[in-house]
């Protein structure tokens, strides 16, 4: 048995590394390679830091520039609406005084309704998600994407709305003739100018002026805007006679607008299509314009009178009735080449036409609610003798009557 004093513990001596120690066999080229490697490593780290700072700065700038859609309140509202659609309602029908409704259109997943006193929004279950005072004397509603624009025709006030909040309140320098909104929140406003025959102002969603156009000879009556393309309709007397014309312009350019005239009609509405073409609708005829080919094609109603119109995707639907007839008519549908691709008869007095956004149309008459699909199939969805107007919303036809809104699947 070993004695305690005979047991020896040997500890390995710790050798401290030397910063200057180098193997004797290293050559000058080896040392040069190590120095180059260290320099590249330091440079790479420096660029990584610069890149990280640049990315952080860009993210901060984007958040500040888009605070209206990135702030916590908006994000929470968006999440709640995506998950639940808003407060759950009791479903349609919903009580509503029809004679107080000035306009109604779907915006996003909401149904926007402008009354004499309020801007209201409802979800698919008829739950009220928005109630904001809006007492414009003669309000007009324009919708695109998530934005709803309420303009006071004949007045000076504009309001840009989303389901989360009022994005912008604006007063124009002259009385408003017509206004439209694009999917990015850009607003185009035609005003009754005190200095020119017509003026058009274009604002971004913050209220900053993006574009201005004026004319001493053209009286502008309507406007539509999509992306950087704006189209106007009006009458022109510069040639000595009165003619209607459609004007196309790029709001990022100072170039003069391209003009497409049409005689023997008075334009009152204009619609830009998703493919860039445009329809101008008049009292006795319509005009299709293709900006790529710079060609236009007239559409005449012949012996029929126009009761209403709408655009569904790239289709133009015209609600026509014979002069002197008190009952019945046809829905004439034109494609984006200007060809009439179908006519569908309807019974009763035509009251309203609405698009389903996929090429189909709803036609509300004093007799029935008709649905015509893009493929041509048609049917009757029901009878709504007191129906005032109709719109398509979340796969439902919302019919506004004298005392309530009703819904039917189509």
N, C-alpha and C positions, 0 to 999 in steps of 0.2 A: 504494500500500500504506500502510495507516494505520500510523502510528507508535504504539508502545506507550503513549507518554504522551498520545496523542490519544484512546485508548479509555477511555471513562468508563462505569462500572457504577453504575447508579442503583438503590438498594434502596428498596422500598416501606416507608415508615415504619409500624411496627406501632402501632396505636391501641389502647390499653388501654381495655376497657369500663368505663364508670362506673356504679356502683350507683345513683347519684343522678340520672344524666342522663335526661331525659325530653324527648320531642319537644315543642317549644313549642306545637304545635297540640293536644296532649292536653287534654281538658277534665277537670273535676273528676269527672264521671260515669265517664269512662274510668278514671281512677285508682281510683275506688271499686270498679269492676267487677274490676280486677286484684287489689285487696286481698281482695275476697270470694272470688275464684277461689283465691288462695293459702291463705285460711283453710279453704275446703272441701277443698283438697288435703291440708293438714295433718291435718284431722279424719278424712279417709278413711284416711290412712296409720295414724293412731292406732287406728281401729277394726279395720283389717286386722291390726295387731299383737295387739290384744286377742283377736280371733277366732282367730288362730293359736295364741296361748297357751291359749285355752279348748279348742280341738281337741286340742292336745298333752296337756293335763291329762286330758281325757276318755279319750284313747287309753291313757295311762299307767294310769288307774284301771281301764279294761277289762282290760288285760293283767294287772294285779295281781289283779283279782277272778276272772279266768279262767286263772290261771297253770297250772292242771292241764292245760289244753288248748292253751296257747300257749308253754310252756317248750320249749327246744330239744330236750330228750330226747323229749318227746311228739311234737313236730312230725316229728322224724326217724323215730320209730317209725311214725307215721301215713303218711309218704311211703313208707317201705319196705313197709308192708302194702298200700298202694294200688297200688304198682308191681308187687310180686312176690307179694303175698298172704302174706308171711312165708317162712320156710324151706321150700324145696321138699321135699315128702315123696315116698315111693315109691308113694303112692296107696293106696286101699282095695283089699282088706281090710287092717285093722290089728289087730295082736294086742291083746286087751283082755280081762281077766277080767270077764265080765259080772256075776258076783255081787258084785263090789266097787263097781259103779256105783250111786249113789244117785239121780242125776237127770242129764238131759242136754237141752239146749235150744240152738238157734242164737241167737247174739247178734252183730249186725252181720254181718261176713263170717267169723265164727269159730263153731265148734261148741264150746260150753262143756260140759264133763263133770265132774261132782262124784263123786269116789270116796270110799272110806273114809279116805283119807289126803291126797288132793290135789285142787286145782282145776286142770283141764287145759283147754287150748284147742287146736283143730286147724283148719287151713285146708282148702281144697277138695282139696288134694293129700295130705291126711292128715299134713302136716307139723305137728309139735308147736310151737306158738308161745308157750304159757304152761305152766309147771309151778310151782305155788305150794302149799306145805304147807297143808292144811285138814283138821283132825282133829275136826270137829264130830261129836258123838255121833249126832245125828239131823238131817242137813242138808236144807234145802229150797231149791230154786233158783227165782228169779223173774227174768225178763229183760224189758228194754224198751229200744229204741234201742241204744246202745252199752254199756249198763250191765247187769251181772249181779249180783244180790243173793243172797248165801248167808246163810241164817238158821238158827240152831240151835234147832229146835223143842223146847220143853221146857227149853231153856237160856236164856242171857242174851246170847249173842254174835251180832253181825251184821258182815258184810263186804260192802262195795260195791266191785265190781271192774270194770275195763276191761282191754282187751288190753294197754295200756301199763303199768298198775300198779294196786296196791290203792289205791283212792281214799279209803276210810274204814273204820275199825274202831271198833265201837261196842258198849257193853254197856248193856242195858236194865235198868230198875229192878226189873222182875218177869219171870217166865218167859214166853217167846215162845209164842204160840198160832199166829199166822200173820203173814206179812209180804209186802209187794208193793212193786215199784219202778215209777216212771213214767219216761218218756223223758228228762226233764230231770234225773234222778237223785234226785228226791224219794222218800223212803221212808215207807211207812205200816206200822205195827207194832201188832198186837193182842197185849196181854199179859194174863196171868192175874193180875189185880189183887188185892192184899192188902187194899184199902180199898173196892173197888166190885165189882159183878158182872163188869164189864168195863171196860177202859181201852184207848184207842187213842192212840198218839203218832205224829206226823208230823214227820219231819226233812228238812232240805235235804241236798244232797250233801256239805256240810261238817260235818254233824252238829248243826246248830242247830235247835232246836225251832220248827216253823212252826205247829203246831196240836195241840190236846189235847182229847180228848172222853172222858167217862166216863158210865157208866150203872149205876144200882142195880137195874134190872129186866131188862135185856137181856143175855143171854149170847151174846157175839159169837164166831162160829166162823170167819169168813173176811173178807177185805178185798181190794179192788182199787182202783187209783188211776190217773187219767189227767188230766193238766192240773191244774186246781183242783177237780175233782170226785172225791169218794171215795164208794165204796159198801161197805156192810157187810151181812153176813147173820148171823142169830142166832135165838134163841128167846126168847119173852117170856111171862111169867106174870102180867103186871099185871092182866089181865082176869079172872083166876081160872082160866083154862085155858091149856094149852100150845099155842102157835102159832109157826110160823116167820114171819120177816119180813125184807124187804130194806129197808135204810135208804140214802137218798141225801143227801149233804151237800156244801156248798161250804166248802172249808177256808180261804177268805179271809173267811168270815162267821161270826158267832156265832149265826146263826139255827138253830133246832132242825131236826134232820133230817126229811125226808119219809119216812113209813113205809108199806110195802106188805105187808100180811099174806097168808099162805096157810096153810090148815089141811090136816091129814092128810098132811103130808110133813115131812121134816127136811132143811133146806138144809145142804149141806156145801161148796159152791163158788160163787163169783160172778165174773162176767166183764163188764167195761165194754167196750162196742163203740166203734169209731171215731166213729160218729154220735151218741154220747152216751147211747144206750139201754143197758140192762143185762139180763143173764140171771142168774137165781139157779137153781142146779141142786140138786135134792133126790133122796131115795131113791125116791120114788114119783111125782114130778112136778117140773116146772120152772116158773119165772115170768118173763115178759118185762115190763119196766117202761119206759115212755116218760116221761122227766121233763118234756118240753115240754107234753104233754097231761095229765100226772098220771094216766095210765091204766095198768092192768096187765092182763096176759092170762095165764091159767094154761095149762100144757101137761101133760097126764097121759099116763102110760105104759100105762094100761089094764091089761091082763093080762101085761105084759112086765116083766122086771127089767133094770135098768140095769147094763151092763158097763163103760161108759166114756163120756166126753164130750170134746169140744173145740170151740173157736170159731175159725172161719176167716173173716176179714174181718167181715161182718155176718151170718154163718151159724152156727147151732148144730147140731152133729152129735152124735147120740145113738146109741150102740152098744147095741142092745136084743136080748134073747133071751127066748124063752118060758120061763115057770117049768116046771121039770121036764125041760127039754130040755138034753141034753148036747152038742149039736152044732148049729151054724148059728144064724142070726139075721138082723137087718136093720140097716142104717145109715139112720136117719131124719134128714133134714135140714130144719131150720126156718129161715125167713127172719126179718128184723127186724120183721115184722108178726105173728109168731107162727103163721104158716101152715106146714103140712108140705108142702114143695114136691117132695119125692121120697123114696122108700124103695128101698134097694138091698140085695138079699139077699147074704149071705156064707156060706161053708161053714167048718166047723171051729169050734174053741173060740175066741171072741174074746179077744185078749190086750191089744191096745193100739190107740188111735186117735190120729192126729196130723193137724194142719192144714197146708196148703200156703200159707197166708196170702192166697190168692186166691179163697177160697170152696170149694176142694176138700179132700178128706180121703184119708188113707191108713188102711187097716184091716189090722192084723196079726193073723192067726189061726194056729192050729196047722196049718192046711193051706196057706195062701197069704198073699201080700201083695197086697191089693187097692188099686186107686187109683180114686177117684170124682172126676171133674172137676166144676167148678161148673156146667157145662152139662148134667150128667147122664151123660155118657159114662163108662163104667167098663171096667176090665180087670184082669188079673192080671199083676203084675210079676215074680213068681217064687215059689218055695217055700222057706220058711225054718222048718223044723220045730223048730229050737232057738231061734228068735227070742224075745227077752224084751220088747223095746220097739222103737219106731221113731220117727224124727223127720225132718222135711224140712229140708234144708240145701243151699243153692246149687244148686237144681234136681236134687238127689239125694235118694233115700230112704236114710237111714242106719239100718241094722238092727243092733241090738245082740244078739249071740248069747252063748253060754256062754263062748266063748274069743276072740271077735274081733268087730270092727265091719265090716260090709260095706256097700257102696254100690251103688245101681242108679238109673239115670236114669229119670225119669218125665215 
